[in-house]
Amino acid sequence: MWYLSLILSFFAIASPGPKLKKVKVTDRITVSLPADFNPVTDEDMMNKAISSQRPTAMYTNSERVVDFSVNITKNSWPDDNLALMKDFYKASLYTMYSEVEMLKEEVREVKKRKVLSMAFISTVKPEENAFNQKSIVNYTYVQYALVDGRVIVCNFTCPVAIYTQWQETAEAIMNTVKIK
């Protein structure tokens, strides 16, 4: 019986992870996404985008519940101040949502570039008089990079009910982001 555990362990370690395909987001940004991800339509973009600024690019899976977006901010930011940026963006997350459970926050290197990564579960509670009284609970993995005085924000979001199925894929996607 021990050999069965050994074989299963080998396949778990040897599994290649999620299948991703390279996508050109802009002339300077590429990322690898799952094969069933497609660009979001203009109509869906208006329904999904939670920011006042339209994302540079947004992709969704075939069920239209798992999203990946890239946004290049218009704000100017000093290129070497990731620590201050972390404090600023983390504080803004806590104002955007009713509740935030931070799962991970770190400065790391991706494709020879330092980035700030945060993963969290967010809850948006409905307004007191809202017709729909269900809270919206999502898993989000967001990555910030400072490039030429601008912040490039990569954002992966899915419903919390399926996030364990997508966590590895989110990490793999973020590890493929290349900025020239």
C-alpha positions in Angstrom: 0.0 0.0 0.0 2.9 2.4 0.7 3.8 2.3 -3.0 0.4 3.6 -4.0 1.0 6.7 -1.8 4.5 7.1 -3.3 3.1 6.9 -6.9 0.3 9.4 -6.0 2.8 11.8 -4.4 5.0 11.6 -7.5 2.1 12.6 -9.8 1.1 15.4 -7.5 4.6 16.8 -7.6 5.1 16.2 -11.3 1.8 17.7 -12.4 2.6 20.7 -14.6 0.0 23.1 -13.2 -2.6 25.0 -15.2 -2.3 25.2 -19.0 -1.8 28.8 -20.0 -1.5 30.7 -23.3 0.5 33.9 -23.9 -1.6 37.0 -24.5 -0.3 40.4 -25.6 -2.1 42.9 -23.4 -0.3 46.0 -24.7 2.9 46.6 -26.7 4.8 46.4 -23.4 2.8 43.9 -21.4 2.3 40.2 -21.9 0.7 37.6 -19.6 -0.3 33.9 -19.9 -3.9 33.1 -19.3 -6.0 30.0 -19.3 -7.0 29.0 -22.8 -10.7 29.6 -22.2 -10.1 33.3 -21.2 -11.3 35.8 -23.7 -11.5 39.6 -23.8 -14.5 41.1 -21.9 -17.1 42.8 -24.1 -17.7 46.5 -23.6 -21.1 45.7 -21.9 -19.6 43.2 -19.5 -16.7 45.6 -18.8 -19.2 48.2 -17.5 -20.9 45.6 -15.3 -17.7 44.2 -13.9 -15.3 47.1 -13.5 -15.4 48.4 -9.9 -13.0 51.2 -10.6 -13.9 54.6 -12.0 -11.1 54.1 -14.6 -11.7 51.6 -17.4 -9.1 48.8 -17.3 -6.5 48.8 -20.0 -7.5 45.1 -20.7 -9.9 42.6 -19.1 -10.4 38.9 -19.7 -12.9 36.4 -18.3 -13.4 32.7 -18.4 -16.0 30.9 -20.5 -18.5 31.0 -17.6 -17.8 34.8 -17.1 -17.2 34.5 -13.4 -13.4 34.5 -13.2 -11.7 37.7 -14.3 -8.2 39.0 -15.0 -7.6 42.7 -15.7 -4.7 45.0 -16.3 -4.8 48.7 -15.5 -2.2 51.4 -16.0 -2.9 54.2 -13.6 -2.7 57.8 -14.6 -1.2 58.7 -11.2 2.5 59.4 -11.0 4.5 57.4 -8.5 8.2 57.4 -7.6 9.7 54.2 -9.1 11.5 53.0 -6.0 8.9 53.4 -3.3 7.1 50.0 -3.0 6.9 50.2 0.8 4.8 53.5 0.6 2.8 52.1 -2.3 2.0 49.0 -0.2 0.7 51.1 2.6 -1.4 53.3 0.3 -3.0 50.5 -1.7 -3.6 48.3 1.3 -5.4 51.1 3.1 -7.5 51.8 0.0 -8.6 48.1 -0.2 -10.0 48.4 3.3 -12.1 51.4 2.2 -13.4 49.7 -1.0 -14.9 46.7 0.8 -17.1 46.1 3.8 -14.6 43.4 5.0 -11.1 42.3 3.9 -9.4 39.2 5.1 -5.7 39.5 3.9 -4.3 36.1 2.9 -0.9 37.3 1.6 1.0 40.5 1.1 4.6 40.6 -0.1 7.1 42.3 -2.2 8.7 39.8 -4.6 10.4 39.6 -8.0 8.6 38.5 -11.2 10.5 38.5 -14.5 13.3 40.6 -13.0 10.9 43.3 -11.7 10.0 43.9 -8.1 6.2 43.8 -7.5 3.8 44.1 -4.6 1.4 41.1 -4.4 -1.6 40.9 -2.2 -4.2 38.1 -2.0 -7.4 38.6 0.0 -11.0 37.7 0.5 -13.3 40.7 0.2 -16.9 41.1 1.2 -19.3 43.8 -0.1 -22.4 44.0 2.1 -25.6 45.4 0.5 -27.0 48.8 1.3 -29.6 48.7 4.0 -32.5 49.3 1.6 -31.1 47.3 -1.4 -33.4 44.9 -3.2 -30.8 42.1 -3.2 -29.6 41.6 0.4 -26.8 39.1 -0.4 -23.2 40.0 0.2 -20.7 39.7 -2.6 -17.7 37.7 -1.4 -14.7 37.3 -3.8 -11.1 36.1 -3.8 -8.7 38.6 -5.3 -5.0 38.3 -6.1 -3.7 41.7 -7.1 -0.1 42.6 -8.2 1.3 46.1 -8.5 4.4 47.1 -10.5 6.0 50.5 -10.7 7.1 51.3 -14.3 8.2 54.7 -15.6 6.4 56.5 -12.8 3.1 54.7 -13.3 1.5 51.8 -11.4 0.6 48.7 -13.4 -2.1 46.8 -11.6 -2.9 43.2 -12.5 -6.0 41.8 -10.8 -7.4 38.3 -10.7 -10.8 37.9 -9.1 -13.2 35.0 -8.6 -16.1 34.1 -6.3 -14.8 32.9 -2.9 -16.8 29.6 -3.4 -14.4 28.5 -6.1 -11.2 30.2 -5.1 -9.4 27.0 -3.9 -9.8 25.7 -7.5 -8.3 28.9 -8.9 -5.7 29.9 -6.4 -2.8 28.0 -8.1 -3.9 29.4 -11.5 -4.0 32.9 -10.1 -0.4 32.5 -8.8 0.7 31.0 -12.1 -0.8 33.9 -14.1 0.8 36.5 -11.9 4.2 34.8 -12.4 3.9 35.2 -16.2 3.3 39.0 -16.3 6.1 40.5 -18.3 6.5 44.3 -18.6 9.1 45.7 -21.0 
